[in-house]
Amino acid sequence: MKKLIVRLCIYGLLMLLSLELLVRAFHLTKDYPVRIVDAQEVEKWQPHQTGYSVTGNRRQNFSEFHINSAGFNSSRDYKPSKTHFEIALVGDSFIEGFHQPYYNSIGKKIEAHFNNIPVYEYGYAGYDFADEVHLVDAYKDTFEAIDCVILNLTFKDDLERDTYSVLTDRMRFETPFYRRLRQFKLLNYAKNIGALNPIKALPGKLINTVKGRFKSDKQAPQKAVSSVDSLAIYQKRLDNFIALTTTYNYNKAKNILLLDASKTPDVFLNYLHTHNYKYIDYSQLLAQSKTKTNLVYDMHWNDHGRTLVAKAIADYLKTHGIVKTP
Amino acid sequence: MIFNSVEFFIFLVISYLLYWKVFQKHLKAQNLFLLIISYIFYGWWDYRFLSLIFLSTVVDYFVGQQIYAQTQQHKRKQWLWVSVVFNIGLLGFFKYFNFFVDSWVDMAALMGYHIKSTWTLRIILPVGISFYTFQTMSYAFDIYYKQLKPTKNFIAFAAFVSFFPQLVAGPIERASNLLSQITHARKFNYNQTVEGLKLILWGLFKKIVIADALAPIVDDIFANANTYPATTLILGVTLFSFQIYGDFSGYSDIAIGTAKLFGVELMTNFKFPYLSRNIAEFWQRWHISLSEWFRYYIYIPLGGSKQGRFKALRNVAIVFLISGFWHGANWTFIAWGAFHALAFIPLFVVGNNKKYKDTIVAENRVLPTFSELLKMLFVFALVTFSWIFFRADTITHAMAYIGGIFTRTDITAYAHPMGYRMIDYYVLIILFVVYEFIIRQYPRHPFPFKHKAVRFAIYTLLLFLMLLFYDDGIDKSFIYFQF
């Protein structure tokens, strides 16, 4: 028995080592750039990092990222000037675009519609509207030089708070322990493909088995969300929007919201109309597309989806005379 | 608790250590422990199922004693019937009751009588009932045929009936093989343990990489069969051939491997069936324990081939039809059994049914001959075609699927429902078939290579493939649990 246990341990270790090497050799898991919170309390990536973002077991999506000097994924460094027309694109992972090569980003696609107009991408996964308006306010000097600011907004997810504060959830992964853990590529890979989920779910499963096994098979019916509840939620989000735009002196002349009107309630769209907030709606272009507009593995826009959203933005800027085209 | 779960891994490690460290010294303690862990394993699904297996154990234990004690043949037979009626009754009620009621209502409707079916019951099919009822019946049969003496040790008998590695999906052991091992003390054997671990690894590979990875594709094609062209329909059923083989033979390998860890040798259940040269050889290599069961306890008692050509053919047909029906309460399984009977009978008539018995394709050669290759492809095509009935939900579904193969002849490339590269799966299947061909002489030794480094490389590769094809989102249960 002793011989068996010793050999199993040796074989196990050697196998783990071999698998670690294989995962590294085939670059099967993503690289994790380092996060920081800067002096202005903006959460972003530490500048000047490069690596690859990987999705799926077999590298089904593989793209290079490049964190620029400003701490955002982009092919260019941001040098706004008052003499040149510039666009800023602020948003979450859809704008950050780790699921696409940084040199084929949505900003690049917008730039392709114009002549020599740089697009600065301030995308960061997890940003909500509070993060976005705080960022614009925190980097006031920079944004004053930028001529048009487009802020991505998903009504359902981005208006859950009325004031900005640094979220500690993501930053807790920046402790030395987690950074060291991320060096084990095999562990990251197993986690990303869901191979560790059964282990994570085990305690809950065991508790349920012990608690629930001997009870009735019938489950309690889920509480339906009534229309009254929905209206209350919408109102709360609208209140948050009002609070944030007021606190951070939202510039209606320069700022434009980017949203999917098909997923935004009328009550909010009406508010935007009534109060002269500009917005770009890309929903129709996506809906009319005959080919898929999002990735297979998650709901982020694929290359075609990004092309369409970039077109929606460019069309809006042209038709509303924001960018003068020759 | 399924073999490919974390719960089972923890359960196995704890049970294994206690079995050899604490309960090794006394046979009674070893068997009692085996019984307890088997009941925990089975009760994990639903504790209510335990009453059934306990009842089945008590009845057959008692019946076995009675058959043995009787001196008059007709009384022995009466007691045997008690076991058969009880076990088939159990199976009939839990597995076939609703089927018979529905079939009766459908038949009445065909004859113009419209009966509103209110007799069907909400019955949960106890996992593995088809397997352990057959196993306990084998005990009564073996005593009846004087091939076995009944055991007086109830704990040992209960451990035999509920032996957890093969309880829910076989191999269906004959009492003469398994019970005799349980009534004798097991000693820790390093080599046996290592062999067991290797089989578990191979079984997990077949389940996770072959069966589970193909499942979403097969499910998609069968669910949308009416929209896909013939090429996709052929692809769907071909992949199902590999899915069901990987699933069931994978389970059997894990079961045999796990039993080895506990010092028990179970019979081989699969011997590379897709390398068969005729359909009879296929049945000597596919689900061997069930085929043997039907041969010993149905075919031979019916007279086998000893009572004339006509009766022999009838017996073959009965065995195939019952075999089909054993798989599930659905006409599709009966059609599947009938199809195999029709494919087998011509070989039986010309006396070719034992032509390849105990031989393997390309024996002592590296490659098969062209003729062997053609024969294997033909058998594979035949078996694959039959899987349409096995996999389809209804006969109408199966016929529509077959109709699609012969009518929708446009060729379009199939796209994976989750957008994965299909080429990965094609390469995987080819490599799997090539590897199975290489190891074709060693059904119980999936890594028969001399050099440690080669074996180690293969173990690592298998684990790597398990990661590459792991899918957290799919149903991981084994197909044969539903039978």
Interface residues (C-beta under 8 A of the other chain):
Chain A: M1 K3 L4 Y11 L14 M15 S18 L19 L22 V23 G56 N57 R58 Q60 Y189 A190 I193 G194 A195 N197 P198 I199 L202 K205 L206 T209 R213 F214 V296 Y297
Chain B: S5 V6 E7 W20 K21 W44 D46 Y47 F188 Y190 T193 V194 M418 G419 Y420 R421 D424 F456 Y459 T460 L463 F464 L467 L468 F469 Y470 D471 D472 G473
